[in-house]
């Protein structure tokens, strides 16, 4: 495996890690609170910020990969024409 293969594997794992982080955070901190999540027991501070950052990283990486795949597909179509 060359450097390109390792980079490709990492590109596939980053969105998965971000999404799993968001899901684990939600399962631990958000879902148990229910709809009445008000008061001193509600986590404010770093946990929601980390969740937002992980989700943002997941969305940005997913969009970047979609753009890259779209460009590769259009290049292949142009090469066949």
C-alpha positions as CSV (number, residue, x, y, z in Angstrom):
1,X,0.0,0.0,0.0
2,X,1.3,3.4,-0.9
3,X,0.7,6.8,0.6
4,X,-2.4,7.2,-1.5
5,X,-4.1,4.1,-0.2
6,X,-3.4,5.2,3.4
7,X,-4.8,8.6,2.7
8,X,-7.9,7.1,1.1
9,X,-8.5,4.9,4.1
10,X,-8.2,7.9,6.4
11,X,-10.6,9.9,4.2
12,X,-13.2,7.2,4.7
13,X,-12.7,6.9,8.4
14,X,-12.9,10.6,9.4
15,X,-16.6,11.0,8.6
16,X,-17.4,7.7,10.4
17,X,-15.5,8.7,13.5
18,X,-17.2,12.1,13.5
19,X,-20.6,10.6,13.2
20,X,-20.0,7.9,15.8
21,X,-18.7,10.6,18.2
22,X,-21.9,12.6,17.7
23,X,-24.1,9.4,18.1
24,X,-22.3,8.4,21.4
25,X,-22.6,12.0,22.7
26,X,-26.3,12.0,22.0
27,X,-26.8,8.6,23.6
28,X,-24.9,9.6,26.7
29,X,-25.9,13.2,27.3
30,X,-28.9,14.2,25.2
31,X,-31.4,11.3,25.0
32,X,-31.5,10.6,28.7
33,X,-32.6,14.2,29.5
34,X,-35.8,13.9,27.5
35,X,-37.9,16.8,26.3
36,X,-37.7,18.6,29.7
37,X,-33.9,19.3,29.4
38,X,-33.8,22.5,31.6
39,X,-31.9,23.3,34.7
40,X,-28.6,22.7,36.4
41,X,-28.4,19.0,35.2
42,X,-28.1,20.0,31.6
43,X,-24.6,19.9,30.1
44,X,-23.5,23.2,28.8
45,X,-19.9,23.9,28.0
46,X,-17.5,21.5,26.3
47,X,-19.7,18.4,25.6
48,X,-22.1,20.3,23.2
49,X,-19.2,22.1,21.6
50,X,-17.4,18.9,21.0
51,X,-20.5,17.3,19.5
52,X,-21.1,20.3,17.2
53,X,-17.4,20.2,16.1
54,X,-17.6,16.5,15.4
55,X,-20.8,16.9,13.4
56,X,-19.4,19.9,11.5
57,X,-16.2,17.9,10.7
58,X,-18.4,15.0,9.5
59,X,-20.5,17.3,7.2
60,X,-17.6,19.2,5.8
61,X,-15.6,16.0,5.1
62,X,-18.7,14.3,3.5
63,X,-19.2,17.4,1.3
64,X,-15.6,17.5,0.3
65,X,-15.7,13.8,-0.7
66,X,-18.9,14.3,-2.7
67,X,-17.3,17.2,-4.6
68,X,-14.1,15.1,-5.2
69,X,-16.2,12.1,-6.5
70,X,-18.2,14.4,-8.7
71,X,-15.1,15.9,-10.2
72,X,-13.6,12.4,-10.8
73,X,-16.8,11.2,-12.4
74,X,-17.1,14.2,-14.7
75,X,-13.4,13.8,-15.7
76,X,-14.1,10.1,-16.6
77,X,-17.2,11.1,-18.6
78,X,-15.2,13.7,-20.5
79,X,-12.4,11.2,-21.2
80,X,-14.8,8.7,-22.7
81,X,-16.4,11.4,-25.0
